Amino acid sequence: KRSLMSDKEYVFDEQMTELSKKVRTLEDDLVDYYISKYIDDIYTRLSDREKELFDLYSDGTVKTGEISKLLGLEPHACSMRRKRLIEKCRDIMKEILFY
């Protein structure tokens, strides 16, 4: 079955996809850059449990295994919470910057 899309349309579509990836990367870079500048605003929007996890990880010296013992979690659960926390911080930063 042959596609109805012409070669020109296909090339244009590929170029738009690449441009979209670059824009998303630029947005991510901006978010990462500004997170340190707005860390206090981000911190105030976290729950008490998220703040506790944030404080433990932001020290940089405490490993996931130690944090999981302190919080009474399995290491995998602790790692997943850390990933969600990072994503939440990035979402808050996007909200501050872009909305």
C-alpha positions in Angstrom: 0.0 0.0 0.0 1.5 3.3 -1.1 1.4 6.3 1.1 -0.5 9.4 -0.1 2.3 11.6 1.2 4.6 13.1 -1.5 8.4 13.1 -1.1 8.3 16.9 -0.4 5.7 16.4 2.3 7.8 13.6 3.8 11.0 15.7 3.9 9.0 18.6 5.4 7.6 16.3 8.1 11.1 15.0 8.9 12.4 18.6 9.2 9.5 19.6 11.5 10.1 16.6 13.7 13.8 17.5 14.0 13.0 21.1 14.8 10.5 20.0 17.4 13.2 17.9 19.1 15.5 20.9 19.1 12.9 23.1 20.6 12.1 20.6 23.4 15.8 20.3 24.1 16.2 24.1 24.4 13.2 24.2 26.7 14.7 21.4 28.9 18.1 23.3 28.9 16.3 26.5 30.0 14.4 24.7 32.7 17.6 23.1 34.1 19.4 26.4 34.0 16.7 28.2 35.9 15.9 25.5 38.5 18.9 26.7 40.6 17.7 30.3 40.4 14.2 29.4 41.5 14.9 26.6 43.9 13.2 28.4 46.8 10.0 28.8 44.8 10.1 25.2 43.8 10.8 24.0 47.3 7.8 25.8 48.8 5.5 23.9 46.3 6.7 20.4 47.5 4.9 18.3 50.1 6.6 17.6 53.4 7.5 14.1 52.3 8.9 15.5 49.0 10.9 18.1 50.9 12.4 15.4 53.1 13.5 13.4 50.1 14.8 16.5 48.4 16.9 17.4 51.4 18.4 14.0 51.6 19.3 13.8 47.9 20.4 17.4 47.6 23.2 16.8 50.1 24.8 14.7 47.5 26.7 12.5 50.0 23.8 10.2 51.0 23.3 7.2 48.7 19.9 5.8 47.7 20.4 2.7 49.9 20.9 4.8 52.9 18.0 7.1 52.1 15.7 4.1 51.6 16.6 2.8 55.1 16.1 6.2 56.6 12.6 6.5 55.0 11.7 2.9 55.4 11.4 2.2 51.7 12.8 -0.3 49.3 15.7 1.1 47.3 13.7 0.8 44.1 10.8 2.7 45.5 13.1 5.3 46.8 14.7 5.6 43.4 11.3 5.9 41.7 10.2 8.7 44.2 13.4 10.5 43.4 12.7 10.4 39.6 9.1 11.6 40.3 10.5 14.4 42.5 12.9 15.5 39.8 10.1 15.5 37.2 7.9 17.5 39.6 10.6 20.1 40.1 11.0 20.4 36.4 7.3 20.7 35.9 7.1 23.5 38.5 9.9 25.3 36.8 8.2 25.0 33.4 5.1 26.5 35.0 7.1 29.4 36.4 8.9 30.0 33.2 6.3 29.4 30.5 2.8 29.9 32.0 
